[in-house]
Structure formats: C-alpha cells, structure tokens
Amino acid sequence: MAGHAVSLLTALVAWVNGESWTETFTAERVWIVDHPLTELTDLRVEVTAGPLNVTEIGRLDDHWTVHADIVLMQKINPDTNTPIDDLVDQFEAITTALRNKTLADGAGNNWKCRSRAPLIPEKAAIAPSLLKEWRSFLAVLRTEWLKVSA
C-alpha cells in the first residue's frame, strides 16, 4: 500500500489531467522539480509533496494532513513576452477549481482540500538552478489536504 502522500499526489495528478483547462499540458508527479530551460518551451505542470503532518486524535485514530504543491512553469521569451496572462489565468483556474474539492485516492481514502494559496517558489521542492532562471514563468500553489471519512 502506498503512503498517504503518494496516494494523495497520485489522485491529485489524475484529477488535474482529467479536467479541461484552457492551456494544454499533462501533469506529472515528481519529488523535486528540476528542468533545464530548454525543456520548458511548453507549459509543464508538476505536483510534488509539501509537509506531511499527523496528529493523534484518539487511541486508534490519527488526523492526517498532507500538503501538495502544484507547480506551473514555462520558458518566457523576454523579447515577445510569452503570454504570461494566459499562464496566470491557468494558475487561477486551478486554484478556483480546488475550492472545497474532495478526491478519492486508490487506497480508499477521501481527501478534502482545506486551503490553497500561492507559495514563494523558494519554499517548494524546486531545484536551485531553476529558481535562478529569470526567463521562466514559475508559479507554485500550496494545497492542504485533510483525510476525511468516506
């Protein structure tokens, strides 16, 4: 059986890929976001794990909270100003669609999105070389998921 973080991330990637978005992409689950600029000519969306919290709430039960980061990135041409507005709109659309979203994972758990907010990219699992690249659009959405009863 996969751990809670892996189960949630897998379900989240499946959900993102199953929705209709204005931009074309296929989301992937990764543990660290690391791409050379040459691989970012098209929009890439990756889902990676954030912090995992567990709190004991009874003798036999735990309260699980998993954070997942959704990273959107694309190379920008500073001369033509690649349509950043479209990328920002896509980021906002994903943020809006996750409001109160509940996902079922393959392990029989249900996860409720409790919060979502932009995150400073330096606080996500992103390779330092990509953080230094000024010719890229890089947006991170930190989501918090609570394991809930079926």
C-alpha positions, 0 to 999 in steps of 0.5 A, spaced: 500 500 500 502 506 498 503 512 503 498 517 504 502 522 500 503 518 494 496 516 494 494 523 495 499 526 489 497 520 485 489 522 485 491 529 485 495 528 478 489 524 475 484 529 477 488 535 474 489 531 467 482 529 467 479 536 467 479 541 461 483 547 462 484 552 457 492 551 456 494 544 454 499 540 458 499 533 462 501 533 469 506 529 472 508 527 479 515 528 481 519 529 488 523 535 486 522 539 480 528 540 476 528 542 468 533 545 464 530 551 460 530 548 454 525 543 456 520 548 458 518 551 451 511 548 453 507 549 459 509 543 464 505 542 470 508 538 476 505 536 483 510 534 488 509 533 496 509 539 501 509 537 509 506 531 511 503 532 518 499 527 523 496 528 529 493 523 534 486 524 535 484 518 539 487 511 541 486 508 534 485 514 530 490 519 527 488 526 523 492 526 517 494 532 513 498 532 507 500 538 503 501 538 495 504 543 491 502 544 484 507 547 480 506 551 473 512 553 469 514 555 462 520 558 458 518 566 457 521 569 451 523 576 454 523 579 447 515 577 445 513 576 452 510 569 452 503 570 454 504 570 461 496 572 462 494 566 459 499 562 464 496 566 470 489 565 468 491 557 468 494 558 475 487 561 477 483 556 474 486 551 478 486 554 484 478 556 483 477 549 481 480 546 488 475 550 492 472 545 497 474 539 492 474 532 495 478 526 491 478 519 492 485 516 492 486 508 490 487 506 497 480 508 499 481 514 502 477 521 501 481 527 501 478 534 502 482 540 500 482 545 506 486 551 503 490 553 497 494 559 496 500 561 492 507 559 495 514 563 494 517 558 489 523 558 494 519 554 499 517 548 494 521 542 492 524 546 486 531 545 484 536 551 485 538 552 478 531 553 476 529 558 481 535 562 478 532 562 471 529 569 470 526 567 463 521 562 466 514 563 468 514 559 475 508 559 479 507 554 485 500 553 489 500 550 496 494 545 497 492 542 504 489 536 504 485 533 510 483 525 510 476 525 511 471 519 512 468 516 506 
